[in-house]
């Protein structure tokens, strides 16, 4: 815990002000107090720079939210924790959007106050800056960069507010990990967490997967089966790749969000559930709304709060931590001794752009662990050359000088594969599901190869179809 930190305490109730001040001074914090938002703002105008502000929401004059907004304008980096005797979801969300670090409901115990302060400004065991936070088997969250520390703080805050959350970010940035973190930090942590990949399940099966079915609902339905929403009652469900959900099914999901009720396929009876919905996607939201690929009413219902995960290239401070922790985990799983991560290899990893983000890094590490060849691993991270010495966007390379006959054969195979994928995409007007069917590969495999060969970069020159 960060001792001797300066805390500005703002509360109009004298008894509560004295109580919190006493709790803080026990831990040797330097405490300044104010009884109104106006007084607190004047303190900041006169040069006070607190490490943390504890700010009451309901006060006479300008309220806590207005005070928060003005404080953030005066000192953009100031950390603020809101205090309230009412757990008002609307106010909590508004405070988060205005930049509050956390939200504490009165009355609270000293341990709760200590935890919130430690997460905001501390360096103790509950502060997760740069540390690995275990969530489940082989699932962990790392917040070594400023952007990820901010996301971790927002996740902790939104976890206690029972609203839908939309998780955005490139493929492989860790949206499922973030969803698991929100679940773990929420009051539903002891309940079920389920993930449904809307792109991996065929459209005609997705409805029954989510909502279940009765005997005779369709050919082959010989017995009743509950869907994921029933199985996840009182828990949390992650709808991954929500942008791939068929529009008609989006309408049914909207009904669940509004009324927390639905019917199984082939049934007229209504089932009530209490499920927290998290949704994740890497699609271009404005484009998806414009092309009706994503229903506008569903988007605004899901978008009660949005967390946007940055790509790995924008949080490179985390790469060494990810490599070391993942190496230890993988060596245990595959019963192999962990391999050294030399300074040269770490530097090569830091210089790499990681277009596939965490997923690409994990796959790279698996290959290194299994093959055990650092030179080959280093070569894999280098940009491949085209025949004229330049780097190709697809990373396949073409020059025979780049590695002999075996390398040339591999290069030719990759180039032919990239060309076939491009032709299939153009043939289907960049509908990736239809292209996968033509190529007779899975949708996931196609997405991987599009990233591998850099083909996705060319799609901006084409109009995406509704099923892309």
Buried (B, 14 or more C-beta within 10 A) or exposed (E): BBEEBBBBBBBBBEEBBEBBBEBBEEBEBBBBBBBBBBBBBEBBEEEBEBBBBBBBBBBEEBBBBBBBBBBBEEBEEBBBBBBBEEEBEEBBBBBBEBBBBBBBBBEBEBEEBBBBBBBBBBEEEBBBBBBBBEBEEEBBBBBBBEBBBBBBBBBBBBBBBEBBBBBBBBBBBBBBBBBBBBBBBBEBEEBBBBBBBBBEBEBEEBBBBBBBBBEEBEEEBEEBBBBBBBBBBEBBBBBBBBBBBBEEBBEBBBEBBEEBEBBBBBBEEEBEBEBBBBBBBBBBBEBBBEBEBBBEEBBEBBBBBBBEBBBBBEBBBBBBBBBBBBBEBBBEEEEEEEBEBEEEBBEBBBEBEBBBBBBBBBEBBBBBBEEEEBEEBBBBBBBBBBEEEEEBBBBBBBBEEBBEEEBBEBBEEBBEBBEBBBEBBEEBBBBBBBBBBBBEBEBEEBBBBBBBBBBBEBBEEEEBBEBB
